[in-house]
Amino acid sequence: MRTEEKNDSSTKPSLEDQLDKAEAVVLRGRDTTHQLHVWWRKYLFLISLLILFFSFHQAKIPGKECMKAAEIINPEIIQHTSIFIKDSAVEIMGLIMIGLLSTFVSRGGPMKFFDPSYIFATILVPAQIVTFFNNRKIGCQDLIDSETYETLPTLDRPFPISLVLHTVVTLSCLFMKYQMDARNKDVQAVRDLRKDLAEAQRTNKENGRGKRESSLNKNSNSKHIGDSKKKK
């Protein structure tokens, strides 16, 4: 029976082996999560390029509509490019924002909110929202007489898709950060447990050494007392 118990205890993995297996599992999970995030960012980059291509063509619409209105009302307005730029301000800011977000998601390493590309893209968000709600119509609305403007065919300005992309990138960045922080905490927890185990083993060895030394001292003292009694 004792032999069987010894064999069972020898086949059971030690606590150190269990920690090695646990650390391997959490490290593998962290690497898998990192690889998933790499592919996720690649897809975000491809989506941002498609949106950039679509927005580039969409940005031409205000200028064309403004030119049509100017040809009807006052052809001399066509010479002033600042008019077209002002009417296309929402689309221009959208192109810049999408370009910055594309640069942001294409960088290596974890996405951080302190990245200059993301910071400048975020600064454009309130400016684009205000400009969009102040210019809901396309076609140089502020530069043409209101009575005449009402007789012209107008288009509603579409909601900036760049704001949608910014929201998607922000939520993706937050979720990736949450996942990676959770994986790092798991790895750190296993390593802290290993450190605590090593300290406990070291303490037990020191306590055992102290007990052995004290027992040896007691034995030597008792032997010394016995010898002295014999001499007397």
C-alpha positions as CSV (number, residue, x, y, z in Angstrom):
1,M,0.0,0.0,0.0
2,R,2.8,2.4,0.8
3,T,4.5,1.6,-2.5
4,E,1.2,2.4,-4.3
5,E,0.9,5.7,-2.4
6,K,4.5,6.6,-3.3
7,N,3.8,5.8,-7.0
8,D,0.6,7.9,-7.0
9,S,2.4,10.9,-5.4
10,S,5.2,10.6,-7.9
11,T,2.9,10.6,-10.9
12,K,1.0,13.7,-9.7
13,P,2.3,16.9,-11.2
14,S,4.0,19.2,-8.8
15,L,2.7,22.7,-8.2
16,E,5.6,24.1,-10.2
17,D,4.6,22.0,-13.2
18,Q,1.0,23.2,-12.9
19,L,2.2,26.8,-12.8
20,D,4.3,26.2,-16.0
21,K,1.2,24.8,-17.7
22,A,-1.0,27.7,-16.6
23,E,1.6,30.3,-17.7
24,A,1.9,28.6,-21.1
25,V,-1.9,28.7,-21.5
26,V,-2.3,32.4,-20.6
27,L,0.7,33.3,-22.8
28,R,-0.8,31.4,-25.7
29,G,-4.1,33.2,-25.1
30,R,-2.4,36.6,-25.1
31,D,-0.5,35.8,-28.4
32,T,-3.8,34.6,-30.0
33,T,-5.5,37.8,-28.9
34,H,-2.7,39.9,-30.3
35,Q,-2.8,38.1,-33.6
36,L,-6.6,38.6,-33.7
37,H,-6.1,42.3,-33.2
38,V,-3.5,42.5,-36.0
39,W,-6.0,41.0,-38.4
40,W,-8.8,43.3,-37.0
41,R,-6.6,46.4,-37.7
42,K,-5.9,45.2,-41.2
43,Y,-9.6,44.9,-41.9
44,L,-10.2,48.4,-40.4
45,F,-7.4,49.7,-42.7
46,L,-9.0,48.2,-45.8
47,I,-12.4,49.5,-44.8
48,S,-11.0,53.0,-44.2
49,L,-9.4,52.9,-47.7
50,L,-12.8,52.0,-49.3
51,I,-14.5,54.8,-47.3
52,L,-11.8,57.2,-48.4
53,F,-12.3,56.3,-52.1
54,F,-16.1,56.7,-51.7
55,S,-15.8,60.0,-49.8
56,F,-13.4,61.4,-52.4
57,H,-16.1,60.9,-55.1
58,Q,-18.8,62.2,-52.7
59,A,-16.7,65.4,-52.0
60,K,-17.1,66.4,-55.7
61,I,-20.9,66.7,-55.4
62,P,-21.1,70.0,-53.5
63,G,-18.7,71.7,-56.0
64,K,-20.7,70.5,-59.0
65,E,-24.0,71.6,-57.4
66,C,-22.5,75.0,-56.4
67,M,-21.3,75.5,-60.0
68,K,-24.7,74.7,-61.4
69,A,-26.3,77.3,-59.1
70,A,-23.6,79.8,-59.9
71,E,-24.1,79.4,-63.7
72,I,-27.8,80.1,-63.2
73,I,-27.5,83.1,-60.8
74,N,-24.1,84.7,-61.4
75,P,-21.4,83.0,-63.6
76,E,-18.8,85.3,-62.1
77,I,-19.0,83.4,-58.8
78,I,-17.2,80.5,-60.5
79,Q,-13.9,82.4,-60.5
80,H,-13.9,82.5,-56.7
81,T,-12.7,79.0,-55.6
82,S,-13.1,80.0,-51.9
83,I,-16.9,79.7,-52.4
84,F,-16.6,76.1,-53.5
85,I,-14.2,75.3,-50.7
86,K,-16.6,76.8,-48.1
87,D,-19.5,74.8,-49.4
88,S,-17.4,71.6,-49.4
89,A,-15.9,72.1,-45.9
90,V,-17.8,69.1,-44.4
91,E,-16.5,66.8,-47.1
92,I,-12.9,68.2,-47.0
93,M,-12.8,67.7,-43.2
94,G,-14.1,64.2,-43.7
95,L,-11.4,63.3,-46.2
96,I,-8.7,64.6,-43.8
97,M,-10.3,62.7,-40.9
98,I,-10.4,59.4,-42.8
99,G,-6.8,59.8,-43.9
100,L,-5.7,60.3,-40.3
101,L,-7.7,57.3,-39.1
102,S,-6.3,55.2,-41.9
103,T,-2.8,56.1,-40.8
104,F,-3.8,55.4,-37.2
105,V,-5.0,51.8,-37.8
106,S,-2.1,51.0,-40.1
107,R,0.6,51.6,-37.4
108,G,2.3,48.6,-35.8
109,G,1.9,47.9,-32.1
110,P,-1.2,48.5,-29.9
111,M,-3.5,51.3,-30.8
112,K,-3.2,54.2,-28.3
113,F,-5.5,57.2,-28.0
114,F,-2.4,59.4,-27.6
115,D,-1.3,58.8,-31.2
116,P,-1.1,62.1,-33.1
117,S,-3.2,60.8,-36.0
118,Y,-6.0,59.9,-33.7
119,I,-5.8,63.1,-31.7
120,F,-6.0,65.3,-34.8
121,A,-8.9,63.2,-36.2
122,T,-10.8,63.6,-32.9
123,I,-10.2,67.4,-33.0
124,L,-12.0,67.5,-36.4
125,V,-15.1,65.7,-35.0
126,P,-16.8,68.7,-33.3
127,A,-15.8,71.0,-36.1
128,Q,-17.3,68.7,-38.7
129,I,-20.5,68.2,-36.7
130,V,-21.1,72.0,-36.3
131,T,-20.3,72.6,-40.0
132,F,-22.7,69.8,-41.1
133,F,-25.7,71.1,-39.1
134,N,-25.0,74.7,-40.3
135,N,-24.9,73.5,-44.0
136,R,-27.6,70.9,-44.4
137,K,-28.1,71.8,-48.1
138,I,-25.6,71.5,-50.9
139,G,-25.0,74.3,-53.5
140,C,-23.6,77.5,-52.0
141,Q,-26.7,78.3,-50.0
142,D,-25.2,81.2,-48.1
143,L,-23.9,83.1,-51.2
144,I,-27.1,83.1,-53.2
145,D,-30.2,85.2,-52.6
146,S,-32.7,83.3,-50.5
147,E,-35.7,83.9,-52.8
148,T,-33.7,82.8,-55.9
149,Y,-32.2,79.9,-54.0
150,E,-35.6,78.5,-53.2
151,T,-36.4,78.1,-57.0
152,L,-33.2,76.1,-57.6
153,P,-33.1,72.3,-57.2
154,T,-31.2,71.4,-54.0
155,L,-29.8,68.3,-52.4
156,D,-29.7,67.3,-48.8
157,R,-26.1,66.9,-47.5
158,P,-25.6,63.3,-46.5
159,F,-24.4,62.5,-43.0
160,P,-20.6,62.4,-42.9
161,I,-19.5,58.8,-43.1
162,S,-16.2,59.8,-41.6
163,L,-17.9,60.3,-38.2
164,V,-19.2,56.7,-38.5
165,L,-15.7,55.5,-39.2
166,H,-14.3,57.5,-36.2
167,T,-16.9,55.9,-33.9
168,V,-16.1,52.4,-35.2
169,V,-12.3,52.9,-34.8
170,T,-12.8,54.3,-31.3
171,L,-15.0,51.4,-30.1
172,S,-12.6,48.9,-31.7
173,C,-9.6,50.5,-30.0
174,L,-11.4,50.4,-26.6
175,F,-12.4,46.8,-27.0
176,M,-8.9,45.7,-28.1
177,K,-7.4,47.6,-25.1
178,Y,-9.9,45.9,-22.7
179,Q,-9.0,42.4,-24.1
180,M,-5.3,42.9,-24.0
181,D,-5.4,44.3,-20.5
182,A,-7.3,41.2,-19.4
183,R,-4.8,38.9,-21.0
184,N,-1.9,40.8,-19.4
185,K,-3.6,40.6,-16.0
186,D,-3.9,36.8,-16.4
187,V,-0.2,36.5,-17.2
188,Q,0.8,38.7,-14.3
189,A,-1.4,36.8,-11.9
190,V,0.4,33.5,-12.8
191,R,3.8,35.1,-12.4
192,D,2.8,36.7,-9.1
193,L,1.6,33.3,-7.9
194,R,4.9,31.7,-8.9
195,K,6.8,34.5,-7.1
196,D,4.7,33.9,-3.9
197,L,5.4,30.2,-4.1
198,A,9.1,30.7,-4.4
199,E,9.1,33.0,-1.4
200,A,7.0,30.5,0.6
201,Q,9.4,27.7,-0.2
202,R,12.4,29.9,0.7
203,T,10.7,30.8,4.0
204,N,10.0,27.1,4.8
205,K,13.6,26.2,4.1
206,E,14.8,28.9,6.4
207,N,12.4,27.8,9.2
208,G,13.4,24.2,8.8
209,R,17.0,25.1,9.0
210,G,16.4,27.1,12.1
211,K,14.5,24.3,13.7
212,R,17.3,21.8,13.0
213,E,19.9,24.2,14.4
214,S,17.8,24.7,17.6
215,S,17.3,20.9,18.0
216,L,21.1,20.3,17.6
217,N,21.8,23.0,20.1
218,K,19.4,21.4,22.6
219,N,21.0,18.0,22.0
220,S,24.4,19.4,22.5
221,N,23.4,21.2,25.7
222,S,21.7,18.1,27.1
223,K,24.8,16.0,26.3
224,H,27.0,18.6,27.9
225,I,24.8,18.6,31.1
226,G,24.9,14.8,31.2
227,D,28.7,14.7,30.9
228,S,29.0,17.3,33.7
229,K,26.8,15.2,36.0
230,K,28.8,12.1,35.3
231,K,32.0,13.9,36.3
232,K,30.5,15.0,39.5
